[in-house]
Amino acid sequence: MNKFLYNFVDLSSSPSLDLRKFNGYLNLLKQLIAWEKCQDPYVGLRIAEVELKKPYLRCADYEVIALAVMRLLMMYAYNTVFYKGKFTISYRMKIPTRDVSFTVGTAISLKDSSGNAVPNKDVYSHILNIVAQKAEEYDEEVLSGLFIRLYMV
């Protein structure tokens, strides 16, 4: 999976990410995954989710979070045929009394206006920008999970 996922991202999107760091981030992600699941509540909506184990990811670990999102896309979106598609990223953040789920950023399109697939490096770059911004806002807060909502027709 490492080599396959590596081909999906463009390391130049993140100047601080080289192959050694990439593999380290992927190994960390694999260790933290408690479970993954996917559900299709109705035609056109797919929700793919990953639950994390302790020690949870910090919002500041945005490069690992971006890889987790790409992993979910690989497993649950790119194997599906669709004419138009977009997705949102949501966090499940730990707060003292409970977990709170919320969507971060706006929807990211998987197809351009001509119906062609958006290059994976562009999707990854967009994901990285969104989660890096949230890292600045939430810094040391921790995530017990994350999910993507895929809207496909």
N, C-alpha and C positions, 0 to 999 in steps of 0.2 A: 504494500500500500504506500510506503514512503516514496518509492520511485514514481509511482503513478500520480500521487498527490503533488510531488515535486514538479512534474510536468504541467500541472494545472496552474501553478503560480509563477509569477515573474519576480525573481529575487531583486531585480532593479527597482521594483515598486517600493521596496523597503531597503534603503541604503545600509542599514545596520544588520541586515539578514544575509548571512552567507550560508553555504551548504552545511557547515558544521553546526551553526546555530539552528538552522532549519531542522536538522535531524534531532537535535536536543529538544526543540520545542515539540516536535511530533512525539518523541518518546515520553515527554512530560504529559502531553495530552492523553496518550494511550494509558498511562498509569492512573490518570484522574477519572477516566470514564467508568462510571458505575453501570450504566446501560444506555442504549439508544432505542428509540422507537419511532414509528411513523404511523400516522393515521390519516384517512381520507374522510372527513366528516360529511362532505358532499362533493358532487362533481365540480371540479374546478378549484378545490382547496385541498392542499396537502399540508400537514403539520409534521415536521421532522424535529425531533427533540433529543438532546443529550443531557443526562443527569450526571453530575460530577460528584466524586468522592472527596473526603477531606484529605489533605488540606486543599480547600477550594481555590479556584483561580481568583486572583485579584483583578479588578477592572484594569489595573495598570499592565497586566499581562496581555496587552492587546494583540501581539503577534500570534500568541497561542490561540486566542479567541478567534482571530481571523482564519487560522488553519482549521479550527473546529467547524466554523461555518462552511468553509470550502469542502470539508469532509462530508458534512450533511448534504451539500449540493451534489457532490459526486455520488453519494449513495442513494439519494432520493429524488433528485431532479434531472440530472443529466442522463438517466436511464429511461426517461419518459418522453414520449412524443407529444409536442404541443406546438400550437401555432403562435400564441403569444404567452409570455410568462414573465412574472416578476415575483419578488419575494421581499419580506421584511425580516429583520433580525430582532429577536426579543431576548432579554436577560431575565433570569430568575435570581434576584439579589437577596442575600441574607441580611435581615435586619434583626435586632434583638428579640422581637416578639414573634416573627414569622418570616416566610419568604414572600417577596413581592415580585410579580412579573410585569414587565413593561417593554414596549417596543422602542428601539433606538433608531433614530434616523428615518428617512423616507424609503419607499419601496425602490428596489434596485431591479432594473429590467434585464432580462436574459436574452431578449431579442431587440434588434434595432427597429426603426420605423419601416424598414423594407422587409422585415420578417426574417432577417439573417441573425444568426447567433452572435451575441456580443462576445468578443474574444475573452477567454478565461482570465488573461492577465488584467484586462480592464475591469472585470467583475471583482477580481481579487483586490485590485487597487481601490475600488469604490468601498469594498468591505473594510479594508485597512484604514481608510480615511474616517469612516464612521466610528469604528471601534477605538481608534486613536483619540478621536474627539471625546468619546465617552470616558476614556482612560484619564483624560485631563479633568473632566468633571467629577468623576467618582473615585479616582486614584486608588486608595487602599480598600475600598468596599469589596466584598467577595461575592462570587457567583456560585450558586449551587446547581445551576444548569443554564442552558440556553436553547432556544428553538428558532426555527425559521418557519414562516407561513408562506407557502408557495401558492400563488394564484396563477392557474394555467387554464387556457382554453385551446 
